[in-house]
Structure formats: C-alpha cells, structure tokens
C-alpha cells in the first residue's frame, strides 16, 4: 500500500538470509517425503459427481535429478470415496498426461457393511481411509509436472425398478499423502541448454543466484538490459524467487568470478569475452564475423567414442551460419575456462533486437523444447541445436551407484574385468581339481 506516487523512500531494508542449495520455493524438496497438502490447498483435493473432474497436483523439480535405474517417484496415496459403488470403479494416476496406474476401488454393499458392524462392532472393512503406493517411472516426470488423480465411479446395480440415481458420489485425497524423491541424488551431465531453458540450471541451484556472475557488455544498450531482465525473469519464474545475490561485472572483471557459474550477454561487437574465450566455445564471434571452431583430431576420436556425429553437426551448423549472416542469434554453453565443474552460458547476437528475441525464446514453451545440447542457433524463427563438445559432470553419486554407473558407461572395461575374473576362477578350479586327482591316485600320500 505504500508503493504509490512517482517515488517512494525506503528507510530501512534488511537483506534476506542466504539460500541453501535446491531450496527454491517452487521446487519440490528431494531430501524428504513431501505431503501433498504442502503443494495444493485442501479444497483442490476433492472430487464429486458420477464423472468428476481430475484432481490436479502441479509441482516442479530440480533439473539435475539422477533417475537412472530407479524405482520411480514414490507416491503414497491416502484416499476416501463413497463406498456404494460398482466393482469396476478405479482411481487413475496420470503424470503429465500419461497413464501410470489404476488403483481399484473396493465395492461394498449395505448388507456387507451391516454384517461387519454386527460381527465387529469396533472395526469394519468399510474404513473410510484407504491407502496405496504407486511408483511413477522416471520418464514420466521432468522439471515441470502435473500429477492427475481421476476418480472413475461405476454405480452399483441393485436390479430392475430399484435403482435410484443420487448425486452422492464423492472422492478425495488426504493432505498427508506423500511424494517421495529422496532416493534420487543430484548429478547430471553438462553442458545441456535444456536444463537452463527449463529450470535455469545451473544458476538456479541457489534460488537467489548466490553463485552466479553476470558479464554484460562494456557499453550496455537498452536491448542488452531487456535480454538480461528476460533471462532473470525466466529463472525467477522457475524458482519462485527473485534473483538478488548474483555478481555483476564486465569482461575486465571476470577473473574475480573464477568460482562462479557465469552468464554472458552481449554481441560480438561490444562483448570482449566472446573473443577472449574463443578457444573454449563451439562458435567464435569476433569483429562481427561468426565462425565454427575447428575440431581437432583428439576431439573427433572422443566424439566417435561418445557416438556423436561431429562432422554432420559441423556441416549443418556451418550452413545455418552462412544463411543467417548478421541476423544469427546464438546460445551456447561450455565448461568455465577458470574452474572445472563451473558452467558458462553465452547469449549473443549480431544486433540488440535479435539478442532480445533470443532471450524471449526462453519464455515460449513451444520453443524451449528445442533449446538443448551445448549450441543453439536461431535463424529467423528456425531453431537448431547441436552437441559440439564433450560433457562433464556436476553433483555427486553414492559410492555403489557411482560404481554401477561407471561400469555401465565402460562396457569394454567391464568385459575385460569379467574375462579376468573368469580366468581367476578357472585357475582356482584347475588347481583344486588337480590336487583332488593326485589324492585319488595316491591315497596314502
């Protein structure tokens, strides 16, 4: 109410406390089971009528969850429903529009309920609270999700001329039902612009952007500021927290941000960092000219090992660059030259209008799906993405899971280990059987 008029004086301001990693208000905590009542209001967990609307539970997750060979997201449901229903009634569980499971609803008639009350006056089989555990597969959830719980009621048939249609069918989900992702560690491969486009990662690891540095051009223009505010707004939308702890500087200040994830914004004409870090980028921008970085023999061998067709990617990207000319807009990501495990994301274009347009792509859900890998080229309305460089890992896995993952990525090494183990077993068996044969031939020795 105090924000009226052209200006307001803030006489006292207390800076909020520093955030912890992965505690963004809009992200579901992954270190404990989360009650559904923490996500949605109680009234949103009710359904009524013979064809009730689905109960929707929207939630967001950190983009770097490692879900490899997991059981899935554990959903422990506690639910209630009108007992006088048919045997085909179900509670269907859907994730992001995809079917997951159907929980059968037990049909109980009045006669059976009366018998239960007579036989067990203090307990009954028609308990109003039911429970079920459903595991949502990892490929059915991502950074932004909607869990849909749909009651399907079949009326119990009493017979000809005995059915009375009453609008008394009800179903609800208890607030203490839980979603549990605590089995999944934070571990992922970067660079991957899909994580940045969908969840602002890795900058959003700290919701206040406490470990982020933003490098702007030496001469900042209105379009540079527009692009910067668009990106900051997109990250804030993903986390539910305004960005207020990031560091701000120009290319000459970058050395002091060695232990930060860095966001670089600007065109090649006014952003010296694009030329300074040209050897680390998939594309170099210098003097208004855009070129693909030459891929060396070692990188080609590594690309073949990682099953990447680097030649096809280079050829296609080269054609796009030639066609676009100065209207080309580029988004790319790579490991920081100053610190391993830190990430640089660059948003650049030939002019300010294209720069602002590329930043605006982050706010369009229909286009963000094409922002992935480590290089994105915007030519007109056409978006192309490429994996030009090798990836590195961020995060940490439990020891046993890390061993399983490493061996899964090294089939040749695993084959040699299995062969060596087989040879050891064969040698031990050979010596044992030989000793037994000698004993049989010479029982007295």
N, C-alpha and C positions, 0 to 999 in steps of 0.2 A: 504493500500500500504506500510505502514511502517513495517508490520509484515513479514520481510524477514530475512534469515540467521538463525543461531542456537539460538540466543538470542536477545532480544530487551529490552532496558531500558525504563520503564515508568516513566517519570519525574514528572508528575502531574496527579492526579486522584481525581475526585470529585464523591463521593458516591451518587447514585440516591436517590431521595426523597422516603420516606416510602410509601408503597402502602396502599390503603384503602381496606376494605373487599369487595370481589366479583368484583374487578375491573380488573381481568385478561384480557389481550389483546384479547385472543381468546374466551372469554365468552361474550355472548350477554348481554348487560345491562338489568336488570329486574326492574329498577326503573322508566323507561320512555319508550314510544314507540320508536322503532329504525327504521330508514329509511333503506330500502333495499340497497340504494346507499352507505351506510356505510359498507356493508358486501361484495359486489361484485362490479366489475368495470362496467361502463355503457355498454361496448360492449358485456358483458356476458348476458345482459337482452334483446337481440334481437333474433328474430326467423324469418326464411324466407323459402319459398317453400311450396308446397302443403302438404308435410309431414315433417314439421320442427322438428329439434331436441328439446328435452326438455330444458327449462331454469332451470339451477341448482343453488340453493342458499344454500351453506353449512353453518352451524352455530353450535356453541356449547353453552351449558347452564350449569349453576352451578348445581351440582348433588343433591343439597338439597332442590329443589323447592317443595313446598307442594301443590299438584294439586288436592287434594281431593274435589270432587263435584264442580269443577269449570266449567265454560263455555267452556274452552279450550283456546288455544293460539289464540289471535285475529290477523287475517291477513287482513289488509285493502289494497286492490289492486286498483291501477290506471293503466289502460292498454289501448293500442291502437292496431288497426288492420285494415286491408284492408276491406272497407265496402262492396264491391261487392262479397258477399259470400252467401252460401245457408243457409236455416233455421236450419239445424242440426249442425252447427258449434258450438264448445264449447272451453272453456279454462279450462282444467282439473287441479285440485290441488291434488298433492300427497305428502305424508310425509313419508320418509324412505321406499319408495317403496309401500306404502299402499294408496289406494284411499281415498280422503277426500271429494271432492265436484267437481261438474262440473258447471261452470259459462256459461250460454248460451250467444252466440254472436248474436247480433241483425243483421238480414239480411236487407239491404237497397238497393233498386234498383235505377237506374239512373233516372227513371221517378219520383219516390217519392222525390228523392233528389232535382230535378229541381222544383217540386211543392213547396217544402219547401223554396227554395230560392226565389220564386216568392211571396209566401204568407208572409214570414217573412225574409225580406232582411238582418236583422242584427242578426238573430239566426236561427239555423237549428237543426233538430232532429238527424242529422248525425254528431254530435260533435265528434271530434277526440279522446277526452279523456273520458273513461268510468271508472266506479268505482264499486266495490263490496266488501262486507265484509264476510269473511269465518272464522269459528272457527275450529281450529284443535284440536280434542279430546286429552286429556292428555295421553292416552295410545298409541298415535301415534307419540310421540316425547319423547326424553330422553336426555342423556348427549351430544351425538354426533348425528347430524341430517343433512339431506339433503332434502330441500324443492324443489319439481319438479313442474314446471308450463309448461304444454304441450298444445300448440295450435293444434286443430283439425279443419281443414278447409274443408268445402263442397262447391264446386263451384256452383254458381247459374246457373241453366239450362235455356238457352234462347230459345231453340227449335231446330228442325232438321236443319242442314246446317247453323246454326247461331252461334254456339259455336266456339270461338277462344281461344285455350289454351295459356295463357300468364303466364310467371313466375313472377307474380307481387304480390303474396300473402305474406304479411308481418304482423308480430305481435311483440309487445314489451311491457315491463313492465316499468312503470315510476320509477325513482330513489326514489321519495318521497312516494312510497308505504311503509307501515309500518308493523312491527311485534311488538306486544304488550303483554308482560308478567307481567305487573306491578300489576296485580290482585293477583299474587301468592306470598305468603311470604316465607321466608327461615325457614324451620322447617322440621326435619326428625328424624328418629329413628336410633340410633347406638347401638352396633357395626354392621356394614354392609360392608364387604370387597368389595362388588360390587361398592360402591361409591368410595372406594380407588382405585380399579383396573381401573375404567373407567374415573375418574376425579381427582384422588389424594386427595380426600376429607377424613378427614377434614383439612389436611395440606395445601391444595391449596386454602383455604378460603382467605388467603393472598397470592397473587401470588408470592411474594418474600420469602415466608415461614417465615415471621417475628415472628410467634407464634409457631414455630416448634423447637423441640430439637431432635438431633440425637445421640443415645448412641451406640458407637462402642465397640468391644471387648478390653480388656486390652492389648492384643498383636494382633495388626491388621495385617492380612495377605493380600496378593495380591487379593485373591478371595473375601475377605470382602470388599475391596475397589471396586472391579469390581461390586459386587452386589449393593453397595451404589450408585455408579455412574449410574448404570442401572435404579434404582428406581428414582433418581433425574432427569435423562433424561426423564423418562416417565411422571413425574409430570410436568416438563417444557414443554413437548410436549402438555400436556393437557391445560396448562395455556397460553403458548406463552411467558413465562417469565423465565429467569434463576433463580435458587434458590441461593440467596446470603446473606440472613439475618438470616438463621437458626443458632441455637446454637449447639455447638459441644462438646461432652464430653464422659466420660466413666462412668461405673456403680457407682463409688465413687462420681461423680459429680451430680447425678440425683436429689438430694434434692433441688438444686437451680433452678430446672426446674419444680417446682410444678404447675405453671400456664401456662404450655405449653402442646401442643399435642406432643406425644413422639413416635419416630420411633426407634425400637431396632433391630439391625442387629448383627448376630454372632451365633456361635454354642454353644451348652451347655457346651463344654469343656473350652471355652475362654470368655463366656459372663456371669458374675456372676449375672446379673439382672434376668436371667431366673430362677435361684434358689431363689433369694431374693423375687420375686413376684409370687412364685409358687401358693400361696393360691388364687390368683386372676385370674389365667389363666385356660382355659379349658383343657390344657395339661401341664404337668410339665416335664422339661428336666433337669436332674441332673446326673452328673457323667457318661454321655454318655447313660443313660437309659431314655426312654420316657414312661411316664405313663399318663393315663387319670385321671383327678382329680375326687375324689369321690363326687357324687352328694348327698347332704343332703336331709332330708325329706321336709324341707320348700321349697327348690328349685324344688322338684318333684311336690309338690302341685301347685306351681306357674306355672310350665310347663304345667300341665293339664289345668289350668285356661287359659293359653295362647294358648291352643290347639297345644302343641308341644309334640311329642313322644320322650321323652328324653331317654327312655330305648332302643328303636330301634337305635337311633343315637349313643348311647354309645356302644352298641354291635357291630355295623358295624365299627365304628371308631377303636375299640379295635382289630378287625380282621385285619384291614389295617395296624395298627401299628406293629402287630406281623409278618405279611407278609413282610413288608418293612425292618424291622430291622434298621441297621445303615444307610441305603440308604434313609430313610424317610426325607422328607423336609416339614416344617410346616410354615404356615402363619396364624396368629391369631390376634384377636383384642378384647379389653375389656376396660372398663372404668378405667381411671387412679386411682391408689390407693391413690394418693396425692391430687386430686382435682376432685370434681364431675363435670360432663359435659365435662371433658377433655378425650381424647382418646389415647390409646396406640395401636400401630400396631407392631407386632413382626414377623420378617422374620428370620427363623433359620433352620439349617440342621445339619446332622451328620458330614459332611465334607465340605470343601470350594467349591468343584466342584458342589455339589448338591445345595449349597446356591446360587451360581451364576446362576445355571439352574432355580431355583425357581424364582429368580428376573427376569430372562429372559422371564418367562411366561407372565409378565406384558406387554411385547412388542408384544405378539402374539394375534391378535384379535380373532382367533379361539379358544383360550384357556381362555382368560379373562372372557368370558361369564360364566365360571364355578367357578370363584372366587366370592363367595358371603357368606352371613351369618357371623358368627364370628370365624369359624375354617375351614381351607383348608389343606388337606393332599395330598402331591404329592408322589405317589408310582410308580416309573418308569415314564411312560407317562400318568398314570391314575390320574385324579384329582377328589377328593371327597370333598364335603363341608357339614357342619353341623351347626345347630343353637343350641349351648350347653347352653348358658346363657341367662339371661334376657336382655332386651334392655332398653336404657334410651334415652331421647330426648335432642336435641340441637336446638337452634333457638327459635323464639317467634311467636305466632299467635295473630292476633287481638282478642279482648275480645269476641265478638259474635261468631267468628269462633272457638275459643278455647272452648267455652261452647258447641257448636254443636258437636265438635269432641269428647269432654269428654263424653257427653251423648251417642254418637254413640258407644263408647268403653265400656260403662257400661249399658247394656240392663236391668240387674236386678234392678239396682238403678232407671233407668228410669221407669220401671214397677211399683216400689213402689211409686214413685212420682206421676205417673198417677193415681194409686189407691187412694192415699191420696187426690189428687185434686178432684177425683170423689166423695169421701166421704164428703169433704167440700161442694161441690156443692149440693149433695143430702141433707145434713143437712140444708143448707140455704133454699133450695126449700121446705123442710118439714116444717120448722118454718114459712115460708111465707104462704104456703097453709093452715096450721093450723090456723094462725091468720085470714086469709080470711074466713075460715069456721066459726070461732067464731063470726066474724062480721055479717055474713049472718044469723046465728041463733039468734043473739041478736042485731038487727039493732039499737035499742035505746041506747045501751051502748057504 
